[in-house]
């Protein structure tokens, strides 16, 4: 029937105006009500906000924290490459903020890593060097990081989204009661000096930019190969801040008795670091057909990757999966064969320098990111490519 507005129940929320499909409703205000609305509008202007004690406290908190830090992850003195990648991004952020970029080096006999960090862009290094930090343990590193944060108050801390980084970042953020955004794919600074932390959300269907504007430090982890590796300088100098803080060994319940290396003798293929990748998806139709990709890869000096569908089907091992729940890759060339190009796959490979897609569906989303696309049956295209490359090689080209 006809909609009826019950005058004594109406609170003037305007919901009915917004939902009316015929746009037939309009709210009429009396002159007194209009004056009241104008008054409310004025009360909400920035001038009123400035006097807000909460905003003032926040501004003070933010001003007390300065500098961008990168945690330098190392095992027996060998640094995880992601730490250098993060120094590259950290340099950009520190320049935008007009602050120092510092490396945090924790370990035993690791002082040389400070100068390496300077070559990758840091201008300061906080060094905690003691036997208690020889092998990574959550508790000792947690205490060390928290001590540094309390003393030197950085505004941004970046760590690799590796086993160690994920463990440490979570523990530190919890202890210092601040926010942490895991697996960021983009980092930037907004006009209020806040870190804009972008990462896929809702299964990769949207990219969310997450802010931690009320707490400091702002913490983020980034997966290996997501940020570009900076070109190291030949020589660079910086200031080493030696911090004497240690944790008493008796206070740490975890003891490292021995470090056992993965000793099965087979060299694990790190698809994350590969320069050339040939990947197959559900379009490969079966595990035996990956032989076609292996042949092509062998000619090109490439490694074989896969989409999640191919991995879930058991055609390829999980360590070859490219994408949101697999590896992020940044090869010079990525060849996608029989892969549709779902967003969760694209986030793992779209930063490849050159993308070549082979798919029989001309509307497959993979063609939107591909630099070269071949619309056709991969069972014809792939062997033909291999044949032609062999032919070129035979001719010495
Ligand atoms: P399909 O989408 O089935 O595409 C197969 C393609 O092959 C089609 O485009 C078809 O046209 C083509 N094709 C078939 N036959 C031939 C032929 N003879 N010649 C040429 N082309 C042919 N996916 C990942 O890859 N990595 C991830 O890390 C990942 N993480 C995920 C995380 C979450 C939370 C979710 C929800 C999903 C995730 N996925 C991931 C899955 C993703 O959404 C897709 O389902 C998946 O990538 C599809 O794989 P595909 O392209 O191989 O298969």
Boltz pocket constraint, residues with backbone or C-beta under 6 A from the ligand:
constraints:
  - pocket:
      binder: B
      contacts: [[A, 203], [A, 204], [A, 280], [A, 281], [A, 282], [A, 283], [A, 284], [A, 306], [A, 307], [A, 308], [A, 309], [A, 310], [A, 321], [A, 322], [A, 323], [A, 324], [A, 325], [A, 326], [A, 327], [A, 337], [A, 338], [A, 339], [A, 340], [A, 341], [A, 342], [A, 343], [A, 344], [A, 345], [A, 348], [A, 358], [A, 359], [A, 360], [A, 361], [A, 364], [A, 376], [A, 377], [A, 378], [A, 379]]
      max_distance: 6.0
